[in-house]
Amino acid sequence: MTKPAHHIFVCGSFRMNGTPQGVCNKAGSLGLMQYLESELSDRGMADVAVSSTGCLKVCDRGPAMVVYPEGWWYGRVDGEDAIDAIIDSIESGSPAADYIIA
C-alpha cells in the first residue's frame, strides 16, 4: 500500500463500548463519508484516505473532521457544501476558513 498524502478522519462518535452516540453520529457524519469518498474519487484524489473515528471530543462543534498531515480540525461539517470546501482546501493547501476549529 502506498502511504496517502492526506488522511481525513470523520468523527463517528463511537464510545468505548463500541456504540455510536453523540452529536456527530446523530448529525449524520458517517452518512457524509459516502459523499466524501465519491467526491474524492471524482476529483482523482486517490492519495487521500478516509477513516471513521471514535469521539473526537469536540461535540459542541460537531459533526467534526480532521485532515492530516495538516492538522486541520473542522467543525459543523453538516453537508455536501462543507465537504466540498474541505476537499477544495486540500487541493489549494489552505484551510477551509468557514469550518476550521481554532
FITI-684776 format. One line per 5 residues: number of its first residue (from 1); for each residue x, y, z of N, C-alpha, C. Coordinates in steps of 0.001 Angstrom, whole numbers, plus 500000, padded with zeros to 6 digits. Example, Ala and Ser with C-alpha at 12.3 -4.5 7.8 and 13.67 -1.06 7.14 Angstrom:
REM residues 2
1> 513190/494310/507800/512300/495500/507800/513200/496700/507800 ~ 512850/497750/507080/513670/498940/507140/512900/500030/507870
This chain:
REM residues 102
1> 500830/498825/500000/500000/500000/500000/500887/501255/500000 ~ 500498/502216/499228/501178/503491/499184/500658/504384/500297 ~ 501557/505053/500974/501166/505972/502049/500372/507121/501445 ~ 499183/507426/502012/498388/508535/501468/499054/509882/501752 ~ 498827/510837/500870/499347/512185/501070/498549/512923/502134
6> 497273/512564/502256/496374/513185/503235/495495/512094/503827 ~ 495037/512327/505041/494125/511385/505693/493045/512203/506381 ~ 491792/511910/506050/490655/512595/506654/490011/511658/507661 ~ 489914/512114/508896/489264/511350/509958/487901/511976/510225 ~ 486855/511168/510108/485481/511621/510305/484993/511106/511647
11> 484574/512018/512522/484103/511603/513844/482841/510762/513712 ~ 482914/509552/514261/481764/508655/514261/481094/508582/515618 ~ 481633/509312/516575/481080/509361/517940/481048/508003/518616 ~ 481931/507091/518223/481951/505774/518845/482531/505891/520242 ~ 481905/505218/521201/482356/505229/522583/483119/503931/522858
16> 483682/503823/524026/484498/502669/524394/483778/501340/524217 ~ 482463/501314/524443/481729/500064/524296/481366/499774/522843 ~ 481768/500665/521933/481569/500423/520513/480304/501005/519922 ~ 479428/501572/520765/478185/502108/520237/478356/503557/519796 ~ 477795/503896/518629/477869/505281/518179/476859/506129/518943
21> 477303/507226/519478/476446/508159/520188/476946/509551/519866 ~ 476378/510536/520496/476914/511877/520375/476447/512641/519172 ~ 476868/513897/519159/476421/514869/518169/476789/514467/516746 ~ 478028/514093/516531/478479/513817/515163/477691/512679/514522 ~ 477528/511596/515252/476785/510469/514710/475326/510838/514477
26> 474716/511483/515441/473305/511864/515321/473079/512862/514198 ~ 474101/513645/513890/474001/514625/512810/474355/514037/511446 ~ 474657/512744/511399/474869/512071/510121/476278/512124/509569 ~ 477276/512267/510442/478658/512368/509955/479074/511161/509122 ~ 478673/509983/509545/479087/508780/508801/478362/508685/507463
31> 477177/509236/507386/476464/509286/506111/477161/510180/505103 ~ 477882/511183/505581/478615/512072/504683/479862/511414/504109 ~ 480316/510339/504738/481524/509663/504250/481365/509158/502828 ~ 480174/508683/502481/479947/508178/501123/480136/509309/500108 ~ 479572/510477/500404/479751/511620/499505/481220/512022/499456
36> 481874/512056/500597/483281/512430/500687/484140/511527/499810 ~ 483968/510225/499962/484767/509281/499175/484434/509361/497688 ~ 483155/509554/497369/482744/509675/495972/483344/510930/495333 ~ 483305/512033/496064/483835/513292/495539/485353/513223/495372 ~ 486040/512603/496314/487489/512424/496174/487807/511613/494927
41> 487040/510563/494702/487241/509731/493520/486977/510522/492244 ~ 485874/511290/492224/485527/512085/491047/486620/513103/490710 ~ 487304/513593/491732/488367/514583/491525/489722/513927/491272 ~ 489758/512601/491277/491009/511892/491023/491999/511972/492170 ~ 491501/512149/493383/492370/512301/494552/492541/510959/495257
46> 493200/510035/494570/493398/508684/495095/494408/508646/496233 ~ 495110/509753/496467/496114/509793/497527/495557/510323/498850 ~ 494219/510337/498992/493563/510779/500225/492804/509599/500823 ~ 493150/509239/502055/492460/508166/502775/491378/508772/503660 ~ 490305/508004/503880/489199/508442/504730/488917/507345/505744
51> 488814/507731/507019/488521/506771/508085/487534/507384/509069 ~ 486700/506533/509655/485851/506989/510753/486618/506800/512055 ~ 486262/507582/513058/486968/507529/514331/485991/507383/515487 ~ 486560/507189/516650/485793/507337/517876/485507/508804/518085 ~ 485003/509146/519237/484669/510530/519553/485920/511402/519525
56> 485844/512528/518810/486958/513470/518749/486882/514522/519853 ~ 485848/514446/520680/485714/515313/521866/485527/516795/521538 ~ 484902/517087/520414/484522/518462/520085/483022/518493/519760 ~ 482257/517836/520617/480833/517642/520364/480075/518951/520174 ~ 480497/520007/520853/479806/521280/520709/480011/521899/519329
61> 480898/521309/518526/481161/521820/517178/480976/520766/516107 ~ 480323/519669/516450/480156/518572/515507/479091/518842/514473 ~ 479074/518050/513440/479984/516983/513052/481393/517507/512782 ~ 482370/516690/513147/483769/517102/513073/484593/516176/512186 ~ 485646/516751/511615/486612/516014/510803/487994/516589/511056
66> 489023/515774/510837/490400/516226/510951/491145/515792/509689 ~ 491944/516699/509143/492745/516398/507956/494214/516397/508365 ~ 494884/515275/508092/496318/515149/508345/497036/514918/507040 ~ 498270/515370/506892/499197/515796/507928/499038/517254/508332 ~ 498114/517991/507720/497981/519412/508001/497561/519700/509445
71> 496787/518786/510034/496296/519005/511389/495141/519990/511442 ~ 494406/520080/510350/493261/520984/510299/492046/520288/510920 ~ 491478/520889/511960/490275/520386/512609/489086/521194/512107 ~ 488073/520482/511649/486893/521137/511105/485661/520784/511933 ~ 484788/521760/512094/483546/521554/512819/482349/522041/512018
76> 481185/521581/512443/479919/521909/511778/479944/521513/510301 ~ 480540/520355/510058/480604/519792/508709/479280/519049/508504 ~ 478284/519794/508028/476922/519280/508050/476291/519039/506686 ~ 477097/519024/505637/476510/518767/504328/477550/518753/503222 ~ 477055/518598/502013/477940/518473/500856/478750/519738/500597
81> 478172/520914/500867/478922/522160/500662/480148/522211/501561 ~ 479988/521762/502806/481118/521738/503747/482185/520750/503276 ~ 481740/519580/502820/482683/518573/502315/483441/519139/501113 ~ 482713/519775/500197/483366/520362/499020/484416/521389/499431 ~ 484099/522216/500433/485053/523233/500889/486299/522590/501487
86> 486115/521498/502216/487254/520810/502824/488119/520158/501754 ~ 487504/519539/500770/488284/518949/499676/489003/520046/498897 ~ 488309/521156/498645/488953/522288/497974/490177/522755/498759 ~ 490063/522741/500100/491178/523205/500934/492391/522292/500792 ~ 492154/521009/500669/493266/520075/500475/493943/520365/499135
91> 493136/520600/498120/493700/520890/496792/494475/522212/496767 ~ 493975/523206/497495/494608/524530/497462/495747/524681/498465 ~ 495742/523839/499508/496773/523940/500526/496474/524946/501619 ~ 495254/525491/501622/494832/526446/502654/493576/525912/503332 ~ 493471/526049/504665/492306/525511/505362/491006/526192/504945
96> 489905/525467/505050/488565/525994/504749/488113/526830/505948 ~ 488290/528128/505864/488112/529037/506992/486723/528963/507631 ~ 485687/528689/506832/484324/528676/507376/484074/527519/508329 ~ 484919/526499/508295/484683/525295/509092/485813/524990/510074 ~ 486899/525737/510018/488058/525429/510856/487736/525630/512338
101> 488230/524727/513159/488110/524866/514602/489421/525476/515086 ~ 489324/526670/515643/490544/527381/516083/490952/526939/517476
